[in-house]
């Protein structure tokens, strides 16, 4: 009876072990299959994209230890204000964000004061307009989407606040899109009112080429070439999408420095505490040992 009980227990333990192993195998192969299907779909999506992929440019802020070019941010804000703001908005950016980044506080106040902001109600319950303040967000180009489409032949100019993060290729894509307008290839039909840009999905884009050489004058005397203006406004939009970029990198460098200093005593303490356990000898009594 004892032998049968022991045999039954061993068989049940073996069955549980086998079932657990099979469950683990099924989970592993299921995960591998899901990963393979997802990768295949992703690759098929990439290859199905008919837009050219933007090359990688050596941006001054791309390395972990590099910060934004703040002179370029200032010039880029000028390009946005004089060119892009006619159709596009950066509604998530306030004028106070420009202080000590692209402008002094007084200069940022001057930029804000150029905008009329609707405020209110006043004591009589009426809305009124006032000059902008640092706390105000940058105004939208249109009151609503319907007005934007009506002014752009049905196309809707997107908000650029997070555009760098919303597109594959980030700043490389944005720079190449601005400078990538070409004559349409032979045999390609483009609807009237659209323009050919091989870096845009489908090739046909409603936005005309936004930049022309010397269309504005930089206050620091930098030549206003198309590539320079595109680089500056792209840098500005990169910063607009991630205003904490420089502070985050600075904090990361400090954290790495502190962790490096802490690693030395931590390693020594670990070796000190574990040296006794790692070097001890465990001996078992031999067969003929008698107490």
C-alpha positions as CSV (number, residue, x, y, z in Angstrom):
1,X,0.0,0.0,0.0
2,X,2.8,2.4,0.8
3,X,4.6,1.6,-2.5
4,X,1.4,2.3,-4.4
5,X,0.9,5.6,-2.7
6,X,4.5,6.6,-3.3
7,X,4.2,5.6,-6.9
8,X,1.0,7.6,-7.4
9,X,2.6,10.7,-5.8
10,X,5.6,10.4,-8.0
11,X,3.4,10.0,-11.1
12,X,1.3,13.1,-10.2
13,X,4.5,15.2,-9.6
14,X,5.8,14.0,-12.9
15,X,2.6,14.9,-14.6
16,X,2.5,18.4,-13.0
17,X,6.1,19.0,-14.1
18,X,5.3,17.9,-17.7
19,X,2.2,20.0,-17.8
20,X,4.2,23.1,-16.5
21,X,6.9,22.5,-19.1
22,X,4.4,22.2,-21.9
23,X,2.7,25.4,-20.7
24,X,6.0,27.2,-20.7
25,X,6.8,25.9,-24.2
26,X,3.4,27.0,-25.5
27,X,3.9,30.5,-24.0
28,X,7.4,30.8,-25.5
29,X,6.3,29.6,-29.0
30,X,3.2,31.8,-28.8
31,X,5.2,34.9,-27.9
32,X,7.7,34.1,-30.7
33,X,4.9,33.7,-33.2
34,X,3.3,37.0,-32.1
35,X,6.6,38.7,-32.4
36,X,7.2,37.3,-35.9
37,X,3.8,38.3,-37.1
38,X,4.2,41.8,-35.7
39,X,7.7,42.2,-37.2
40,X,6.4,41.0,-40.6
41,X,3.5,43.5,-40.5
42,X,5.9,46.3,-39.5
43,X,8.2,45.4,-42.3
44,X,5.4,45.2,-44.8
45,X,4.2,48.6,-43.7
46,X,7.6,50.1,-44.1
47,X,8.0,48.6,-47.6
48,X,4.5,49.7,-48.5
49,X,5.3,53.3,-47.8
50,X,5.9,55.1,-51.1
51,X,7.7,58.1,-49.6
52,X,11.5,58.4,-49.6
53,X,13.1,58.0,-46.3
54,X,15.0,61.1,-45.0
55,X,18.7,60.8,-44.5
56,X,20.2,61.2,-41.0
57,X,21.7,64.6,-40.5
58,X,24.3,65.5,-37.9
59,X,22.1,67.7,-35.7
60,X,23.9,69.6,-33.0
61,X,21.6,68.2,-30.3
62,X,21.6,64.6,-31.3
63,X,24.2,63.3,-28.9
64,X,23.4,62.5,-25.3
65,X,25.8,65.2,-24.1
66,X,24.8,67.9,-26.6
67,X,22.2,70.7,-26.2
68,X,20.1,72.7,-28.6
69,X,21.7,75.5,-30.6
70,X,19.8,78.4,-29.0
71,X,20.8,80.9,-31.7
72,X,19.2,78.5,-34.2
73,X,16.1,78.3,-32.0
74,X,15.9,82.1,-32.0
75,X,16.2,82.2,-35.8
76,X,13.8,79.4,-36.2
77,X,11.2,81.2,-34.2
78,X,11.6,84.2,-36.5
79,X,11.1,81.9,-39.5
80,X,8.0,80.4,-37.9
81,X,6.6,83.8,-37.0
82,X,7.1,85.3,-40.4
83,X,6.4,82.3,-42.6
84,X,4.8,79.3,-41.0
85,X,2.4,81.0,-38.6
86,X,0.2,82.1,-41.5
87,X,-1.2,78.5,-41.7
88,X,0.3,76.4,-38.8
89,X,0.1,76.8,-35.1
90,X,2.2,75.8,-32.1
91,X,-0.7,76.1,-29.6
92,X,1.1,74.1,-26.8
93,X,3.8,76.7,-26.6
94,X,3.6,79.8,-24.4
95,X,5.6,83.0,-24.7
96,X,7.1,82.4,-21.3
97,X,8.7,79.3,-22.7
98,X,10.9,81.5,-24.9
99,X,12.5,83.4,-21.9
100,X,16.1,82.5,-21.4
101,X,16.0,80.1,-24.4
102,X,15.6,82.3,-27.4
103,X,14.9,85.7,-25.9
104,X,15.3,87.8,-22.8
105,X,12.2,88.5,-20.7
106,X,11.8,91.9,-22.2
107,X,12.1,90.6,-25.8
108,X,9.6,87.8,-25.1
109,X,7.2,90.4,-23.8
110,X,7.6,92.4,-27.0
111,X,6.7,89.3,-29.1
112,X,3.7,88.6,-26.9
113,X,2.5,92.2,-27.1
114,X,2.3,92.0,-30.9
115,X,-0.7,89.6,-30.5
116,X,-4.2,90.6,-29.6
117,X,-5.7,88.1,-27.2
118,X,-9.4,87.7,-26.5
119,X,-10.1,87.9,-22.8
120,X,-13.0,88.4,-20.4
121,X,-15.6,88.8,-19.5
122,X,-15.3,92.2,-18.1
123,X,-17.5,93.8,-15.4
124,X,-20.3,94.2,-18.0
125,X,-20.0,90.6,-19.1
126,X,-18.5,91.5,-22.4
127,X,-15.4,89.9,-24.0
128,X,-12.6,92.2,-24.9
129,X,-9.1,92.1,-26.6
130,X,-5.9,93.0,-25.0
131,X,-2.2,92.8,-25.9
132,X,-0.6,89.4,-25.2
133,X,1.3,88.6,-22.1
134,X,4.0,86.0,-21.3
135,X,1.5,83.7,-19.8
136,X,-0.5,83.5,-23.1
137,X,-0.1,80.6,-25.5
138,X,0.8,81.3,-29.1
139,X,-2.3,82.0,-31.1
140,X,-3.8,79.5,-33.5
141,X,-3.7,80.4,-37.2
142,X,-7.5,79.7,-37.6
143,X,-10.4,79.7,-35.2
144,X,-11.4,76.1,-36.0
145,X,-10.7,73.2,-38.4
146,X,-13.5,74.2,-40.8
147,X,-12.0,77.7,-41.3
148,X,-8.6,76.2,-41.8
149,X,-9.9,73.8,-44.5
150,X,-11.9,76.6,-46.2
151,X,-8.8,78.7,-46.5
152,X,-6.6,75.9,-47.8
153,X,-8.7,74.2,-50.5
154,X,-9.9,71.5,-48.1
155,X,-6.5,70.7,-46.7
156,X,-6.0,71.0,-42.9
157,X,-2.6,72.5,-41.8
158,X,-1.7,70.5,-38.6
159,X,-0.5,72.0,-35.4
160,X,3.3,71.8,-35.2
161,X,3.7,71.7,-31.5
162,X,4.5,68.0,-31.4
163,X,5.1,67.4,-35.2
164,X,8.7,66.4,-34.7
165,X,7.6,63.5,-32.5
166,X,4.6,62.6,-34.6
167,X,6.5,61.6,-37.7
168,X,9.0,58.8,-38.4
169,X,12.4,60.3,-38.9
170,X,11.6,63.2,-36.5
171,X,13.7,66.3,-37.4
172,X,15.3,64.6,-40.4
173,X,11.9,64.1,-42.0
174,X,10.7,67.6,-41.3
175,X,13.9,69.2,-42.7
176,X,13.7,67.0,-45.8
177,X,10.0,67.7,-46.3
178,X,10.6,71.5,-46.3
179,X,13.5,71.3,-48.7
180,X,12.4,68.3,-50.8
181,X,10.1,69.8,-53.4
182,X,10.8,68.6,-56.9
183,X,9.2,68.6,-60.3
184,X,6.8,65.7,-60.7
185,X,8.2,62.7,-62.5
186,X,7.1,61.9,-66.1
187,X,3.9,60.0,-66.2
188,X,2.8,60.9,-62.7
189,X,-0.5,62.8,-62.4
190,X,-0.9,65.3,-59.6
191,X,-4.2,66.9,-58.9
192,X,-4.5,70.6,-59.4
193,X,-3.5,72.6,-56.3
194,X,-1.1,69.9,-55.1
195,X,2.7,69.9,-55.2
196,X,5.2,67.0,-55.7
197,X,7.3,66.1,-52.7
198,X,8.8,62.6,-52.7
199,X,9.3,62.7,-49.0
200,X,5.6,63.1,-48.3
201,X,3.4,59.9,-48.3
202,X,1.8,59.7,-51.7
203,X,4.1,62.3,-53.1
204,X,1.3,64.9,-53.5
205,X,1.1,67.6,-50.8
206,X,-1.2,70.6,-50.5
207,X,1.4,72.9,-48.9
208,X,3.4,74.8,-51.5
209,X,7.2,75.2,-51.1
210,X,7.2,77.4,-48.0
211,X,10.7,78.9,-48.3
212,X,12.6,80.9,-50.9
213,X,16.1,82.3,-50.7
214,X,16.4,85.6,-48.9
215,X,12.7,85.8,-48.1
216,X,13.6,87.3,-44.7
217,X,16.5,88.9,-43.0
218,X,18.1,87.4,-39.9
219,X,18.9,90.0,-37.2
220,X,22.3,88.3,-36.6
221,X,23.3,88.6,-40.3
222,X,23.1,84.9,-41.0
223,X,22.5,84.3,-44.8
224,X,18.8,83.3,-45.2
225,X,19.3,80.4,-47.6
226,X,16.6,77.8,-47.9
227,X,18.6,75.1,-46.1
228,X,19.5,77.5,-43.3
229,X,16.0,78.6,-42.7
230,X,14.8,75.0,-42.9
231,X,17.4,73.9,-40.4
232,X,16.5,76.8,-38.0
233,X,12.8,76.3,-38.1
234,X,13.3,72.5,-37.6
235,X,15.5,73.1,-34.6
236,X,12.8,75.5,-33.2
237,X,10.1,72.8,-33.6
238,X,12.3,70.2,-32.0
239,X,12.7,72.4,-29.0
240,X,8.9,73.2,-29.0
241,X,8.2,69.5,-28.9
242,X,10.6,69.0,-26.0
243,X,11.3,72.2,-24.1
244,X,12.9,70.2,-21.2
245,X,15.5,68.6,-23.5
246,X,18.5,70.4,-22.2
247,X,17.6,70.2,-18.5
248,X,16.8,66.5,-18.9
249,X,20.2,65.8,-20.4
250,X,22.0,67.9,-17.8
251,X,20.2,66.0,-15.0
252,X,21.1,62.7,-16.7
253,X,24.8,63.6,-16.8
254,X,24.7,64.6,-13.1
255,X,23.0,61.3,-12.3
256,X,25.6,59.3,-14.2
257,X,28.4,61.1,-12.4
258,X,26.9,60.4,-9.0
259,X,26.2,56.8,-9.8
260,X,29.7,56.3,-11.1
261,X,31.1,57.7,-7.8
262,X,28.7,55.5,-5.8
263,X,29.6,52.4,-7.8
264,X,33.2,52.2,-6.3
265,X,32.2,51.9,-2.6
266,X,29.2,49.7,-3.5
267,X,31.5,47.2,-5.3
268,X,34.0,47.2,-2.4
269,X,31.2,46.7,0.1
270,X,29.7,43.9,-2.0
271,X,33.1,42.1,-2.2
272,X,33.7,42.6,1.5
273,X,30.4,41.0,2.5
274,X,30.4,38.2,0.0
275,X,34.0,37.2,0.4
276,X,33.2,35.2,3.5
277,X,30.4,33.3,1.8
278,X,32.3,32.8,-1.5
279,X,35.5,31.5,0.1
280,X,34.0,29.2,2.7
281,X,34.5,25.4,2.4
282,X,31.5,23.1,3.0
283,X,32.7,19.6,4.0
284,X,30.5,16.6,4.4
285,X,31.4,13.6,6.7
286,X,32.9,10.6,4.9
287,X,31.1,7.3,4.9
288,X,33.2,5.9,7.7
289,X,32.9,8.9,9.9
290,X,31.6,8.2,13.4
291,X,30.4,10.7,15.9
